[in-house]
């Protein structure tokens, strides 16, 4: 079976989107995954391919799946969050809702 090349530009756009959603600069992300900032720029512009190790590091740093990186599916590891939520009682859920609303208000202003 012949491997089909992946769309580097689309992959780069998804990396940029996830980086921005996490409020990282290219320099901050580069430091987190131990690459040169110019490599982040090249990936985001679709100028270079991505190694398996880099994909793993990106997924961990940006809290996304490889399905998101390559195919645009399932942007986050929400399953982990859902599992954590299952441990909370009704009172804690209300408290968490207040925290989330405060964070949203803080970042919207």
C-alpha positions in Angstrom: 0.0 0.0 0.0 1.4 3.4 -1.0 1.4 6.1 1.7 -0.4 9.3 0.8 1.3 12.5 1.7 -0.4 14.6 4.3 -1.4 18.2 3.8 1.4 20.1 5.6 -0.3 23.4 5.2 -3.5 22.2 6.9 -1.5 20.5 9.6 0.4 23.7 10.2 -2.8 25.7 10.4 -4.2 23.3 13.1 -0.9 23.6 15.1 -1.1 27.4 15.0 -4.8 27.3 16.0 -4.1 25.0 19.0 -1.0 27.1 20.0 -3.1 30.3 19.9 -5.9 28.6 21.9 -3.3 27.7 24.5 -2.0 31.3 24.4 1.5 30.2 23.6 3.9 32.2 21.5 6.0 30.3 19.0 8.9 30.8 21.3 7.1 29.3 24.3 5.9 26.3 22.4 9.4 25.7 21.0 10.8 25.7 24.5 8.1 23.3 25.7 8.8 20.7 22.9 12.6 21.4 22.7 12.8 22.7 19.1 14.0 25.9 17.6 11.3 28.7 17.3 12.0 28.8 13.6 10.9 25.2 13.4 7.5 26.1 14.9 7.2 28.8 12.3 8.1 26.4 9.5 5.6 23.8 10.7 2.8 26.3 11.0 3.5 27.5 7.4 3.6 23.9 6.1 7.2 24.3 5.0 8.5 21.2 6.8 7.2 17.7 7.8 6.8 16.6 11.3 8.5 13.7 13.0 6.6 11.2 15.2 8.4 12.5 18.3 7.4 16.1 17.4 3.8 15.1 17.0 3.8 13.4 20.4 5.4 16.5 22.0 2.9 18.8 20.3 0.0 16.8 21.4 1.1 16.8 25.0 2.0 20.5 25.0 -1.1 21.6 23.3 -3.5 19.1 24.8 -4.7 17.9 21.4 -4.8 14.5 19.8 -2.8 13.4 16.7 -6.2 13.0 15.0 -6.7 16.7 15.4 -3.1 17.5 14.2 -3.5 15.4 11.0 -7.2 15.3 10.3 -8.8 18.2 12.3 -10.8 15.8 14.5 -11.3 16.1 18.3 -9.3 19.1 19.3 -8.7 18.1 23.0 -8.3 15.2 25.3 -11.7 16.0 26.7 -12.1 12.4 28.0 -9.6 13.2 30.8 -11.7 16.3 31.8 -14.9 14.3 31.7 -13.4 11.7 34.0 -12.3 14.3 36.5 -15.7 15.9 36.5 -17.3 12.6 37.3 -15.7 12.8 40.8 -17.4 16.1 41.7 -20.7 16.4 43.6 -23.4 19.0 42.8 -21.9 21.6 45.1 -18.4 21.2 43.6 -19.9 21.4 40.1 -21.5 24.8 40.9 -18.2 26.0 42.4 -16.4 24.9 39.2 -18.9 26.7 37.1 -18.3 29.9 39.0 -14.5 29.5 38.4 -14.9 28.9 34.7 -17.2 31.9 34.4 -14.6 34.1 36.2 -11.9 32.8 33.9 -13.9 33.5 30.8 -14.7 37.0 32.0 -11.0 37.6 32.8 -9.9 36.6 29.3 -12.7 38.3 27.4 -11.8 41.7 28.9 
